[in-house]
Amino acid sequence: MMKLLIIVAVLLFGCQARPYGDEKNAKILQNDMNHYRINDFGQGFYSNSFRTSNGITKKEFGSVDFNVDHPVLVVRGIYSYIGTDGKKYEVTYVADEKGFRISKMAIIKTEPHKNIKRY
């Protein structure tokens, strides 16, 4: 029963909080892609991020976890966007051998986004 309530809450939150704005004319303002390092033992990590003019941001970091029975790629990240209500929504996630999981969903209190055309 609790799983059903969580699924319904996520679906309702996701339906209300979809990206909104001038999507066709959005520009990439920052693009830090493909940063990676590998040490002498073959262990490494990567990170990337971007930010757009319509309020979408994403930051992600990935590495291989060797502290388990077999090597596992672990990815952690956060993305945010401006919803149809003008509020900023932020989602923190992790992806590993257990799949993709949202670890936190939040509405960030900010001033209304000024670069978004309202219809």
N, CA, C and O of each residue as an XYZ file, in Angstrom:
476
protein
N       0.813     -1.195      0.000
C       0.000      0.000      0.000
C       0.858      1.261      0.000
O       0.554      2.228     -0.698
N       1.946      1.244      0.797
C       2.829      2.404      0.871
C       3.500      2.655     -0.478
O       3.660      3.806     -0.884
N       3.898      1.579     -1.180
C       4.507      1.737     -2.498
C       3.539      2.408     -3.459
O       3.937      3.273     -4.240
N       2.277      2.018     -3.408
C       1.259      2.605     -4.280
C       1.120      4.102     -4.007
O       1.023      4.892     -4.945
N       1.110      4.501     -2.729
C       1.008      5.910     -2.383
C       2.208      6.695     -2.884
O       2.055      7.812     -3.378
N       3.395      6.128     -2.763
C       4.607      6.794     -3.246
C       4.559      6.956     -4.756
O       4.891      8.023     -5.272
N       4.152      5.916     -5.473
C       4.068      5.978     -6.931
C       3.063      7.045     -7.362
O       3.343      7.824     -8.273
N       1.903      7.088     -6.719
C       0.886      8.089     -7.053
C       1.427      9.498     -6.781
O       1.221     10.404     -7.588
N       2.114      9.687     -5.656
C       2.666     11.008     -5.323
C       3.701     11.442     -6.353
O       3.706     12.599     -6.774
N       4.574     10.533     -6.762
C       5.590     10.848     -7.776
C       4.929     11.207     -9.099
O       5.337     12.168     -9.750
N       3.923     10.454     -9.503
C       3.233     10.745    -10.761
C       2.537     12.097    -10.717
O       2.607     12.858    -11.683
N       1.873     12.406     -9.622
C       1.204     13.697     -9.502
C       2.204     14.837     -9.499
O       1.989     15.859    -10.151
N       3.295     14.667     -8.770
C       4.337     15.690     -8.715
C       4.938     15.893    -10.101
O       5.141     17.030    -10.527
N       5.220     14.813    -10.798
C       5.825     14.884    -12.122
C       4.905     15.504    -13.151
O       5.372     16.233    -14.026
N       3.611     15.237    -13.072
C       2.663     15.811    -14.028
C       2.543     17.314    -13.842
O       2.418     18.049    -14.821
N       2.577     17.778    -12.614
C       2.453     19.198    -12.360
C       3.749     19.934    -12.681
O       3.710     21.088    -13.105
N       4.873     19.298    -12.489
C       6.157     19.983    -12.537
C       6.933     19.684    -13.806
O       8.102     19.302    -13.741
N       6.311     19.850    -14.940
C       7.029     19.631    -16.182
C       7.707     20.930    -16.611
O       7.224     22.009    -16.266
N       8.817     20.856    -17.356
C       9.501     22.068    -17.787
C       8.578     22.951    -18.619
O       7.696     22.461    -19.324
N       8.794     24.246    -18.526
C       7.917     25.191    -19.195
C       8.729     26.408    -19.607
O       9.640     26.818    -18.887
N       8.422     26.969    -20.716
C       9.076     28.203    -21.113
C       9.341     28.229    -22.595
O       8.685     27.536    -23.372
N      10.290     29.020    -22.975
C      10.633     29.216    -24.367
C      11.579     28.094    -24.818
O      12.765     28.332    -25.048
N      11.057     26.895    -24.940
C      11.870     25.716    -25.229
C      12.551     25.794    -26.602
O      13.702     25.381    -26.742
N      11.853     26.320    -27.611
C      12.411     26.356    -28.965
C      13.628     27.265    -29.063
O      14.522     27.013    -29.871
N      13.674     28.310    -28.258
C      14.769     29.273    -28.340
C      15.757     29.152    -27.187
O      16.604     30.029    -27.013
N      15.668     28.095    -26.406
C      16.578     27.923    -25.271
C      18.009     27.769    -25.778
O      18.259     27.117    -26.792
N      18.932     28.375    -25.062
C      20.354     28.327    -25.407
C      21.126     27.650    -24.287
O      20.761     27.744    -23.115
N      22.189     26.973    -24.663
C      23.086     26.386    -23.669
C      24.003     27.497    -23.181
O      24.749     28.082    -23.967
N      23.949     27.790    -21.886
C      24.759     28.847    -21.298
C      26.076     28.320    -20.745
O      27.082     29.028    -20.724
N      26.058     27.081    -20.302
C      27.260     26.455    -19.730
C      27.230     24.991    -20.111
O      26.189     24.341    -20.014
N      28.379     24.461    -20.548
C      28.452     23.061    -20.953
C      29.813     22.503    -20.547
O      30.788     22.645    -21.284
N      29.879     21.885    -19.407
C      31.120     21.266    -18.918
C      30.965     19.760    -19.029
O      30.579     19.097    -18.066
N      31.262     19.228    -20.186
C      31.053     17.815    -20.449
C      32.390     17.066    -20.475
O      33.445     17.629    -20.766
N      32.296     15.789    -20.160
C      33.394     14.842    -20.345
C      34.658     15.149    -19.555
O      35.763     15.078    -20.093
N      34.499     15.487    -18.295
C      35.655     15.578    -17.408
C      35.860     14.187    -16.810
O      34.956     13.646    -16.172
N      37.030     13.613    -17.011
C      37.275     12.297    -16.445
C      38.739     12.150    -16.082
O      39.606     12.829    -16.633
N      39.000     11.250    -15.145
C      40.366     10.954    -14.695
C      40.463      9.462    -14.416
O      39.508      8.838    -13.953
N      41.609      8.914    -14.699
C      41.881      7.506    -14.403
C      43.223      7.443    -13.675
O      44.212      8.011    -14.139
N      43.256      6.746    -12.527
C      44.509      6.642    -11.785
C      45.337      5.448    -12.270
O      44.948      4.767    -13.219
N      46.466      5.198    -11.624
C      47.383      4.117    -12.022
C      46.783      2.724    -11.856
O      47.304      1.761    -12.418
N      45.710      2.603    -11.102
C      45.076      1.310    -10.859
C      43.884      1.062    -11.769
O      43.170      0.074    -11.603
N      43.665      1.954    -12.731
C      42.552      1.803    -13.655
C      41.232      2.290    -13.095
O      40.187      2.120    -13.722
N      41.275      2.895    -11.919
C      40.053      3.434    -11.326
C      39.881      4.871    -11.797
O      40.854      5.610    -11.945
N      38.658      5.246    -12.023
C      38.437      6.596    -12.506
C      37.066      7.114    -12.184
O      36.262      6.445    -11.534
N      36.807      8.323    -12.652
C      35.507      8.935    -12.473
C      35.261      9.880    -13.636
O      36.184     10.225    -14.374
N      34.019     10.295    -13.794
C      33.687     11.327    -14.761
C      32.707     12.297    -14.123
O      32.047     11.975    -13.136
N      32.624     13.462    -14.686
C      31.623     14.428    -14.256
C      31.237     15.282    -15.449
O      32.037     15.497    -16.360
N      30.019     15.760    -15.436
C      29.560     16.680    -16.470
C      28.429     17.527    -15.924
O      27.783     17.171    -14.939
N      28.202     18.651    -16.578
C      27.115     19.534    -16.159
C      26.741     20.441    -17.325
O      27.529     20.649    -18.247
N      25.532     20.972    -17.268
C      25.127     21.996    -18.217
C      24.046     22.868    -17.598
O      23.410     22.502    -16.610
N      23.854     24.045    -18.215
C      22.840     25.002    -17.774
C      22.286     25.683    -19.020
O      23.047     26.063    -19.909
N      20.967     25.839    -19.091
C      20.333     26.444    -20.254
C      19.623     27.751    -19.892
O      19.377     28.040    -18.721
N      19.305     28.527    -20.918
C      18.674     29.835    -20.699
C      17.241     29.734    -20.189
O      16.704     30.715    -19.674
N      16.614     28.576    -20.320
C      15.237     28.431    -19.829
C      15.175     27.800    -18.439
O      14.118     27.327    -18.021
N      16.293     27.792    -17.725
C      16.277     27.389    -16.318
C      16.571     25.930    -16.036
O      16.421     25.495    -14.894
N      16.983     25.157    -17.029
C      17.304     23.742    -16.809
C      18.780     23.626    -16.460
O      19.631     24.217    -17.126
N      19.083     22.860    -15.409
C      20.474     22.574    -15.048
C      20.622     21.084    -14.757
O      19.663     20.413    -14.374
N      21.846     20.576    -14.946
C      22.135     19.181    -14.609
C      23.593     19.058    -14.222
O      24.465     19.626    -14.878
N      23.862     18.318    -13.159
C      25.222     17.982    -12.732
C      25.242     16.495    -12.438
O      24.337     15.973    -11.787
N      26.279     15.806    -12.919
C      26.351     14.354    -12.740
C      27.792     13.940    -12.495
O      28.724     14.518    -13.053
N      27.959     12.923    -11.645
C      29.263     12.384    -11.295
C      29.159     10.866    -11.293
O      28.223     10.317    -10.711
N      30.082     10.189    -11.920
C      30.051      8.725    -11.953
C      31.408      8.134    -11.635
O      32.441      8.704    -11.988
N      31.406      6.991    -10.969
C      32.651      6.281    -10.654
C      32.338      4.801    -10.483
O      31.180      4.407    -10.348
N      33.377      4.000    -10.491
C      33.216      2.558    -10.303
C      33.501      2.232     -8.847
O      34.535      2.616     -8.301
N      32.568      1.519     -8.223
C      32.712      1.081     -6.841
C      33.335     -0.306     -6.838
O      32.729     -1.262     -7.321
N      34.552     -0.423     -6.292
C      35.250     -1.708     -6.222
C      35.106     -2.359     -4.854
O      35.728     -3.390     -4.598
N      34.296     -1.776     -3.969
C      34.135     -2.297     -2.611
C      33.001     -3.306     -2.497
O      32.490     -3.546     -1.403
N      32.614     -3.887     -3.600
C      31.561     -4.899     -3.621
C      32.109     -6.143     -4.315
O      33.271     -6.165     -4.722
N      31.272     -7.188     -4.453
C      31.722     -8.444     -5.056
C      32.234     -8.279     -6.480
O      33.150     -8.982     -6.905
N      31.636     -7.345     -7.215
C      32.036     -7.080     -8.597
C      32.000     -5.572     -8.816
O      31.220     -4.880     -8.160
N      32.822     -5.046     -9.718
C      32.815     -3.589     -9.951
C      31.435     -3.105    -10.397
O      30.779     -3.734    -11.228
N      31.010     -1.976     -9.829
C      29.692     -1.410    -10.117
C      29.850      0.072    -10.444
O      30.471      0.821     -9.690
N      29.281      0.487    -11.576
C      29.248      1.909    -11.912
C      28.175      2.573    -11.057
O      27.022      2.140    -11.038
N      28.567      3.626    -10.355
C      27.642      4.380     -9.513
C      27.586      5.808    -10.053
O      28.609      6.482    -10.171
N      26.389      6.249    -10.373
C      26.184      7.596    -10.908
C      25.297      8.358     -9.939
O      24.253      7.865     -9.514
N      25.725      9.565     -9.594
C      24.936     10.442     -8.741
C      24.760     11.762     -9.474
O      25.667     12.229    -10.162
N      23.595     12.350     -9.320
C      23.372     13.609    -10.009
C      22.227     14.406     -9.450
O      21.515     13.983     -8.539
N      22.076     15.582    -10.032
C      20.992     16.476     -9.662
C      20.596     17.261    -10.901
O      21.457     17.712    -11.656
N      19.299     17.423    -11.112
C      18.845     18.287    -12.192
C      17.710     19.157    -11.683
O      17.025     18.808    -10.722
N      17.522     20.289    -12.334
C      16.453     21.204    -11.937
C      15.869     21.865    -13.173
O      16.506     21.935    -14.224
N      14.652     22.344    -13.022
C      13.952     23.020    -14.114
C      12.856     23.890    -13.531
O      12.485     23.754    -12.365
N      12.345     24.784    -14.359
C      11.262     25.668    -13.963
C       9.948     25.037    -14.400
O       9.775     24.732    -15.580
N       9.026     24.837    -13.475
C       7.731     24.225    -13.778
C       6.761     25.228    -14.383
O       7.060     26.419    -14.469
N       5.607     24.747    -14.796
C       4.582     25.608    -15.397
C       4.081     26.663    -14.421
O       3.528     27.684    -14.830
N       4.278     26.415    -13.134
C       3.852     27.360    -12.111
C       4.921     28.409    -11.804
O       4.726     29.249    -10.925
N       6.060     28.369    -12.525
C       7.136     29.330    -12.315
C       8.077     28.971    -11.186
O       9.037     29.699    -10.934
N       7.824     27.852    -10.492
C       8.684     27.421     -9.395
C       9.818     26.541     -9.923
O       9.681     25.873    -10.948
N      10.926     26.557     -9.210
C      12.074     25.737     -9.583
C      11.973     24.380     -8.876
O      11.854     24.311     -7.652
N      12.022     23.313     -9.663
C      11.969     21.949     -9.141
C      13.355     21.336     -9.241
O      14.053     21.516    -10.239
N      13.752     20.605     -8.192
C      15.085     20.014     -8.148
C      14.973     18.534     -7.783
O      14.278     18.172     -6.834
N      15.663     17.685     -8.543
C      15.621     16.240     -8.334
C      17.049     15.729     -8.161
O      17.912     15.984     -9.002
N      17.290     15.016     -7.078
C      18.582     14.379     -6.817
C      18.405     12.884     -7.033
O      17.400     12.310     -6.613
N      19.383     12.244     -7.691
C      19.223     10.835     -8.036
C      20.529     10.063     -7.884
O      21.615     10.636     -7.797
N      20.381      8.747     -7.856
C      21.505      7.822     -7.881
C      21.120      6.676     -8.807
O      19.960      6.264     -8.852
N      22.100      6.167     -9.542
C      21.882      5.003    -10.406
C      23.055      4.056    -10.201
O      24.215      4.458    -10.285
N      22.739      2.796     -9.933
C      23.778      1.790     -9.714
C      23.203      0.419    -10.044
O      22.271      0.321    -10.842
N      23.735     -0.634     -9.449
C      23.252     -1.981     -9.767
C      21.789     -2.196     -9.349
O      21.154     -3.157     -9.784
N      21.265     -1.313     -8.518
C      19.867     -1.410     -8.084
C      18.933     -0.613     -9.001
O      17.719     -0.628     -8.800
N      19.485      0.086    -10.009
C      18.683      0.865    -10.933
C      18.723      2.351    -10.630
O      19.502      2.804     -9.791
N      17.883      3.103    -11.317
C      17.765      4.549    -11.141
C      16.802      4.822    -10.000
O      15.688      4.299     -9.979
N      17.237      5.651     -9.044
C      16.385      5.987     -7.909
C      16.453      7.475     -7.622
O      17.533      8.066     -7.595
N      15.308      8.067     -7.410
C      15.256      9.462     -6.980
C      15.463      9.473     -5.474
O      14.731      8.819     -4.731
N      16.463     10.216     -5.033
C      16.728     10.258     -3.599
C      16.118     11.491     -2.933
O      15.927     11.516     -1.718
N      15.811     12.524     -3.746
C      15.186     13.713     -3.167
C      14.506     14.503     -4.280
O      15.057     14.665     -5.369
N      13.302     14.989     -3.993
C      12.585     15.886     -4.897
C      12.197     17.106     -4.078
O      11.673     16.972     -2.972
N      12.450     18.298     -4.615
C      12.175     19.499     -3.840
C      11.707     20.635     -4.738
O      12.037     20.687     -5.923
N      10.941     21.534     -4.158
C      10.599     22.797     -4.795
C      11.485     23.844     -4.134
O      11.446     24.029     -2.918
N      12.280     24.523     -4.948
C      13.219     25.509     -4.437
C      12.552     26.880     -4.477
O      12.051     27.297     -5.522
N      12.542     27.569     -3.367
C      11.938     28.901     -3.320
C      12.919     29.904     -3.917
O      13.980     30.163     -3.349
N      12.556     30.462     -5.059
C      13.369     31.466     -5.734
C      12.446     32.526     -6.303
O      11.224     32.380     -6.292
N      13.042     33.578     -6.792
C      12.275     34.582     -7.524
C      11.799     33.942     -8.818
O      12.469     33.046     -9.330
N      10.668     34.369     -9.365
C      10.213     33.813    -10.646
C      11.287     33.965    -11.709
O      11.994     34.972    -11.750
N      11.407     32.974    -12.557
C      12.417     32.970    -13.602
C      12.094     34.064    -14.612
O      10.987     34.106    -15.148
N      13.037     34.933    -14.871
C      12.777     36.110    -15.692
C      12.928     35.866    -17.187
O      12.425     36.667    -17.975
N      13.602     34.790    -17.620
C      13.834     34.544    -19.033
C      12.761     33.688    -19.684
O      12.901     33.307    -20.846
N      11.700     33.381    -18.964
C      10.675     32.489    -19.503
C       9.474     33.311    -19.948
O       8.939     34.116    -19.186
N       9.061     33.100    -21.179
C       7.861     33.753    -21.678
C       6.635     33.010    -21.149
O       6.565     31.785    -21.248
N       5.689     33.728    -20.599
C       4.443     33.139    -20.114
C       3.391     33.261    -21.202
O       3.301     34.297    -21.861
N       2.600     32.225    -21.398
C       1.588     32.234    -22.457
C       0.207     32.389    -21.875
O      -0.775     32.417    -22.616
